[in-house]
Amino acid sequence: MINKETLRKQIIYRATHRGSKEMDILLGKFVKKYISELNTKDLKNLNEIMIIDDDLIYDWYFNKVNNKKIADNEVSQKLRNFKL
């Protein structure tokens, strides 16, 4: 069982070390803004997004292409509505 603080640290690292600059910026800023207010369930949902390929997240976010790998939950809705 992973504790909440460890999960936060993993998410922050994954959000800022993606491999593509665009996703580093988008996910990094989103995580920095919301990480402290997410509960354990939301952190787990966000962690699931962090393991999805950048290309899929990019198309889902910027091109509004629906993707079954990205669950429809509060965190994903908040990310999709997030503006830089």
C-alpha positions as CSV (number, residue, x, y, z in Angstrom):
1,M,0.0,0.0,0.0
2,I,1.4,3.3,-1.1
3,N,0.8,6.3,1.2
4,K,-0.7,9.5,0.0
5,E,2.6,11.5,0.2
6,T,4.6,9.0,-1.8
7,L,1.8,8.9,-4.4
8,R,1.9,12.7,-4.6
9,K,5.7,12.7,-5.1
10,Q,5.4,10.0,-7.9
11,I,2.8,12.0,-9.7
12,I,4.8,15.2,-9.5
13,Y,7.8,13.5,-10.9
14,R,5.8,11.8,-13.7
15,A,4.1,15.0,-14.6
16,T,7.3,17.0,-15.0
17,H,9.5,14.3,-16.7
18,R,7.3,13.1,-19.6
19,G,9.7,13.2,-22.5
20,S,7.8,15.9,-24.4
21,K,8.0,19.5,-23.5
22,E,4.4,20.1,-24.1
23,M,3.2,17.4,-21.7
24,D,5.8,18.5,-19.1
25,I,4.4,22.0,-19.2
26,L,0.7,21.0,-19.3
27,L,0.7,18.2,-16.8
28,G,3.4,19.8,-14.6
29,K,1.4,23.0,-14.2
30,F,-1.9,21.1,-13.7
31,V,-0.4,18.9,-11.0
32,K,1.3,21.8,-9.2
33,K,-2.0,23.7,-9.1
34,Y,-4.2,20.8,-7.9
35,I,-2.1,18.2,-6.2
36,S,-2.5,19.5,-2.6
37,E,-6.3,19.5,-2.8
38,L,-6.8,15.9,-4.2
39,N,-8.0,13.1,-2.0
40,T,-6.6,9.6,-2.3
41,K,-9.2,8.5,-4.9
42,D,-8.4,11.5,-7.1
43,L,-4.7,10.9,-6.7
44,K,-5.1,7.3,-7.9
45,N,-7.2,8.5,-10.8
46,L,-4.5,11.1,-11.7
47,N,-1.8,8.4,-11.4
48,E,-3.6,6.3,-13.9
49,I,-3.5,9.3,-16.3
50,M,0.2,9.7,-15.7
51,I,1.0,6.2,-17.1
52,I,-0.8,6.9,-20.4
53,D,1.4,7.8,-23.4
54,D,1.9,11.5,-24.2
55,D,0.5,11.2,-27.7
56,L,-2.8,9.9,-26.4
57,I,-3.1,12.6,-23.7
58,Y,-2.1,15.2,-26.2
59,D,-4.8,14.2,-28.7
60,W,-7.4,13.9,-25.9
61,Y,-6.5,17.3,-24.4
62,F,-5.7,19.5,-27.5
63,N,-7.7,17.8,-30.3
64,K,-10.6,16.7,-28.0
65,V,-10.3,13.1,-29.3
66,N,-12.1,10.8,-26.9
67,N,-9.9,7.9,-25.6
68,K,-11.2,4.9,-23.7
69,K,-7.8,4.7,-21.8
70,I,-8.6,8.0,-20.1
71,A,-11.4,7.4,-17.6
72,D,-14.1,9.9,-17.3
73,N,-13.9,11.1,-13.7
74,E,-13.5,14.3,-11.7
75,V,-9.8,14.5,-12.3
76,S,-9.9,13.9,-16.0
77,Q,-12.7,16.5,-16.4
78,K,-10.7,19.0,-14.4
79,L,-7.6,18.3,-16.6
80,R,-9.5,18.6,-19.8
81,N,-10.9,22.0,-18.7
82,F,-7.5,23.2,-17.4
83,K,-6.1,26.2,-19.2
84,L,-2.5,27.2,-19.2
